[in-house]
Amino acid sequence: MRFVIGFLWGSLWLVACGEKKPPPNDTAPTNVTLTAQVSSDNSGIVAFTATATNAVSYDFDFGNGIFATSISGSTTYRYPASGIYQVNVIAKSAGGLTASKSTTITVTVAQSLIWSDEFNTPGAPDPSKWGYDLGAGGWGNNELQFYTNRLDNAVVSAGTLKIIAKRENFSGSAFTSARLLSRSKFSFKYGKVEISAKLPAGAGTWPATWMLGDNFLTAGWPACGEIDIMEHRGNDPNRIHGTIHYTGNSGGNGIGATTLIQNATTEFHKYTCEWTAQFIRMSVDDRTYFTVANSANLPFNQPFFLLLNVAMGGNFGGSVDPAFSSGTMEIDYVRVYQ
């Protein structure tokens, strides 16, 4: 009886499931080719075509963390940022065997102005674009100034913004200055920032143009991430610092580089930060001096807001010249492109 039941069950299983077929003979793809046609209109659009013998599908890696699969071997992708990209395609056979091919492309993407301040309206900085950090307390760096929102310390005139640091007794501090920020008014994720500025002279001055992550109030610093587009020490004239900070690489352990320029305090120079999902790049007058890789595990993949300030002394600014009376960072414009 046990044999009969077992036989019947086996028969039913064969009827229900069918006989298992042996795997087909499979051949790996050969003669893989990959071509790329980069659009000439600076739109970032690239048309890819892959071919191979014995291939039934193609997996594309566009070189920036984005992937796509094509049955035909043809696909089109719009790159969001200019750059040099290593593109790879994997040709797959019906049984899953693979062969690959790579190529390098250069993509130029034209960017549009999405936000700016040209500082053409005299008086206080535009309140629809800028707020203020106020007070003293060292700001985490043993700085000496008291930040105010007075016209004495931040004023637009003759087509430029002046942020003025002064030696004066004010609410227990020996200096006053201003720190403007676009938090809650404007922030952005990825793009290019250009700031034309003439920097203050005098030992102890510490001007900065920089950015912080929008989650600053909840995540805190340095977890929110910080991108310093330009910092300058009056104690080390003409040396421009570009730096990023995040958890494990903050304060004096920030990742950055410097470049020497001429006439930082007497002429306007263009300070630029290009920021993508792949990299953060710093330039002065269109000359790149620092590039660092970005990645998904860093805090530089969220909206950031802008800050402009002149600090006095502190851990970075150093000793203040006893003869210092005032110093001005003059900004012609701030422009953000995407």
C-alpha positions in Angstrom: 0.0 0.0 0.0 2.8 2.4 0.9 4.4 1.7 -2.5 1.2 2.4 -4.4 0.6 5.7 -2.5 4.2 6.7 -3.2 3.9 5.8 -6.8 0.7 7.8 -7.2 2.1 10.8 -5.4 5.2 10.8 -7.6 3.0 10.5 -10.7 0.9 13.4 -9.6 4.0 15.5 -8.9 5.4 14.8 -12.4 2.0 15.7 -14.0 1.8 19.0 -11.9 5.4 20.1 -12.3 6.6 18.6 -15.5 10.0 17.1 -16.1 13.0 19.3 -15.2 14.8 20.3 -18.4 18.5 20.4 -18.5 20.1 23.9 -18.8 20.5 25.0 -22.4 23.9 25.2 -24.0 25.0 28.9 -23.4 27.7 30.9 -25.0 29.1 34.1 -23.5 28.7 37.3 -25.5 31.6 38.2 -27.8 32.6 41.2 -30.0 31.2 43.7 -27.5 31.1 47.3 -28.8 30.1 50.5 -27.0 29.6 53.9 -28.7 28.5 57.2 -27.2 27.2 60.3 -29.0 27.4 63.3 -26.8 24.9 66.1 -27.6 26.6 69.2 -28.9 24.1 71.6 -27.3 25.5 71.3 -23.8 22.3 69.7 -22.6 24.1 66.7 -21.0 22.3 64.2 -23.2 24.3 61.2 -24.4 23.0 58.5 -26.7 24.7 55.0 -26.1 24.7 52.0 -28.4 26.0 48.6 -27.4 26.2 45.5 -29.6 27.5 42.0 -29.0 27.2 38.5 -30.5 25.0 36.2 -28.3 23.7 39.0 -26.1 20.0 39.4 -25.2 20.3 42.4 -22.8 22.7 45.1 -21.8 23.3 46.7 -18.4 24.7 50.3 -18.5 26.7 52.0 -15.8 26.8 55.7 -16.6 29.8 56.3 -14.4 28.0 58.5 -11.8 26.1 55.9 -9.8 23.2 55.7 -12.2 22.4 52.4 -14.0 20.0 51.3 -16.8 19.1 48.0 -18.6 18.3 47.9 -22.4 17.2 44.9 -24.4 18.0 46.5 -27.7 21.4 47.8 -26.6 20.4 51.5 -27.1 19.7 54.0 -24.4 19.8 57.7 -23.8 20.8 59.5 -20.5 20.9 63.1 -19.5 23.9 63.9 -17.2 23.0 66.5 -14.6 26.6 67.9 -14.3 29.6 68.5 -16.5 32.4 66.0 -16.0 34.5 63.1 -17.4 32.7 59.8 -16.9 33.9 56.2 -17.3 30.9 54.4 -18.8 30.6 50.6 -18.7 28.2 48.2 -20.4 27.7 44.5 -19.5 26.3 42.3 -22.3 24.4 39.3 -21.0 23.6 36.0 -22.8 20.3 34.1 -22.4 21.8 31.9 -19.7 23.4 34.9 -17.8 27.0 34.7 -19.1 28.5 38.2 -19.5 31.1 40.3 -21.3 31.8 44.0 -20.9 33.1 47.1 -22.6 34.0 50.6 -21.3 34.5 54.0 -22.7 35.3 57.5 -21.4 33.2 60.5 -22.3 33.5 64.2 -21.6 30.1 65.9 -20.9 29.5 69.7 -20.7 26.2 70.8 -19.1 25.1 74.4 -19.4 23.8 75.7 -16.2 21.1 78.3 -15.5 21.1 81.0 -12.8 18.6 80.0 -10.2 19.3 82.6 -7.4 21.5 85.6 -7.0 22.0 88.9 -5.1 23.7 91.6 -7.1 23.5 94.1 -4.2 22.2 96.9 -6.2 19.6 98.3 -3.7 21.2 100.6 -1.1 20.5 100.1 2.6 20.2 96.9 4.6 20.8 93.5 2.9 17.6 92.2 1.1 15.5 90.6 4.0 13.9 88.2 1.5 17.3 86.7 0.9 19.3 87.2 4.1 18.9 86.8 7.8 21.4 87.3 10.6 23.2 85.3 13.2 23.4 87.5 16.3 25.5 87.6 19.4 28.9 86.6 20.8 30.1 83.5 22.8 33.0 82.6 20.5 30.9 80.7 17.9 32.7 77.4 18.7 36.1 78.9 17.7 37.0 81.4 20.5 36.1 84.2 18.1 36.1 87.8 19.6 33.3 89.6 17.7 29.7 90.3 18.6 27.5 89.8 15.5 24.9 92.5 14.9 22.2 93.4 12.3 23.2 97.1 12.3 24.0 99.0 9.2 27.3 99.7 10.9 28.3 96.1 10.2 26.3 95.1 7.1 25.2 97.6 4.5 24.7 97.7 0.7 26.0 100.8 -1.1 27.5 101.6 -4.5 26.5 98.2 -5.8 28.3 96.0 -3.2 27.6 94.5 0.1 30.0 95.6 2.9 30.4 93.4 5.9 32.4 95.5 8.3 34.3 94.3 11.4 35.1 97.1 13.9 37.0 97.4 17.1 34.5 98.7 19.5 33.2 97.7 23.0 29.8 96.2 22.4 27.8 94.0 24.9 31.0 92.8 26.5 32.9 92.1 23.2 35.8 94.1 21.9 34.7 93.8 18.2 31.5 93.9 16.2 30.8 92.4 12.8 28.0 90.6 10.8 27.1 87.1 9.7 24.5 86.9 7.0 22.8 83.6 6.1 20.1 82.4 3.7 18.7 79.7 6.0 14.9 79.4 5.6 15.0 81.8 2.7 17.1 79.9 0.1 18.8 76.6 0.0 19.8 74.2 -2.9 21.1 70.7 -3.6 24.0 70.6 -6.1 25.1 73.4 -8.4 27.7 76.1 -8.8 28.2 79.1 -6.5 30.1 82.1 -7.6 31.0 84.9 -5.2 32.9 88.0 -6.3 34.6 89.5 -3.2 37.4 91.8 -2.0 38.7 90.7 1.4 39.5 92.7 4.6 43.1 93.5 5.4 44.5 93.3 8.9 46.0 90.6 11.2 43.2 88.8 13.0 40.5 89.2 10.3 38.8 86.0 9.2 36.4 86.5 6.3 34.4 83.5 5.0 31.9 82.5 2.4 30.5 79.1 3.1 27.5 76.7 3.3 25.8 74.5 5.9 23.3 71.6 5.5 19.7 72.5 6.0 19.4 69.9 8.9 21.9 72.0 10.9 19.4 72.7 13.7 18.4 69.0 14.1 21.6 67.1 13.2 24.0 69.7 14.6 27.5 70.4 13.4 29.5 68.8 11.9 27.0 66.1 11.1 25.1 68.5 8.9 28.2 69.1 6.7 30.0 72.3 6.0 31.4 73.6 2.7 33.9 76.5 3.0 34.0 78.1 -0.4 36.5 80.8 0.7 38.3 81.5 4.0 41.2 83.9 4.5 43.5 84.8 7.4 44.7 88.3 7.7 47.7 86.8 9.4 48.5 84.9 6.2 47.6 87.3 3.4 46.6 86.1 0.0 46.3 82.4 0.9 42.8 81.2 0.1 41.4 78.1 1.9 38.7 75.8 0.5 37.6 73.1 3.0 34.8 70.6 3.7 33.9 69.4 7.2 31.8 66.5 8.5 31.8 64.0 11.3 35.3 62.7 11.8 36.8 65.4 9.6 35.9 68.7 11.3 37.7 71.7 12.8 41.4 71.3 12.2 40.8 67.9 10.6 38.7 69.3 7.7 39.6 68.1 4.2 40.8 70.9 2.0 43.5 72.8 0.2 44.9 76.3 -0.3 46.0 78.5 -3.1 48.0 81.7 -3.2 46.6 84.7 -5.2 47.6 88.3 -5.6 45.8 91.4 -4.2 43.1 89.5 -2.2 42.4 92.6 -0.1 42.6 95.2 -2.9 40.9 93.6 -5.9 37.8 91.5 -6.5 38.3 87.8 -7.2 35.8 85.2 -8.1 35.5 82.3 -5.6 33.7 79.3 -7.0 32.4 76.0 -5.6 31.1 73.3 -8.0 29.1 70.7 -6.1 27.7 67.5 -7.5 26.8 64.0 -6.3 30.3 63.0 -7.5 32.6 65.8 -6.3 33.1 69.2 -4.7 35.5 71.5 -6.5 36.9 74.9 -5.5 38.3 77.5 -7.8 39.6 81.1 -7.7 39.2 83.1 -10.9 38.3 79.9 -12.7 41.5 78.2 -11.7 40.7 74.9 -9.8 42.9 74.2 -6.8 40.9 71.6 -4.8 38.6 68.7 -5.7 37.3 66.1 -3.3 35.0 63.1 -4.1 31.5 63.2 -2.8 29.6 59.9 -2.1 26.2 58.7 -0.7 27.6 58.2 2.8 28.6 61.8 3.2 26.3 64.6 4.3 26.8 66.6 1.1 23.7 65.2 -0.7 21.0 67.4 0.8 20.0 71.1 0.5 22.6 73.6 1.9 22.2 77.3 2.7 24.7 80.2 2.3 26.6 82.2 4.9 28.8 85.3 4.6 30.7 86.7 7.5 33.8 88.4 8.9 35.1 86.9 12.2 37.8 88.3 14.4 40.6 86.3 16.0 39.7 82.8 17.2 41.3 79.5 16.5 41.7 80.2 12.8 42.0 84.0 12.7 44.7 84.2 15.3 46.1 87.2 17.0 44.6 90.6 16.2 46.8 93.5 15.3 46.7 96.0 18.2 46.4 98.8 15.7 43.4 97.2 13.9 40.4 99.5 13.8 38.1 98.1 11.1 38.2 95.8 8.0 35.6 95.2 5.3 34.7 92.3 3.1 33.1 93.8 0.0 30.9 91.5 -2.1 29.9 92.4 -5.6 27.6 89.4 -6.2 26.5 86.0 -5.1 25.2 83.7 -7.9 24.0 80.1 -7.8 23.6 78.0 -11.0 22.1 74.6 -11.6 
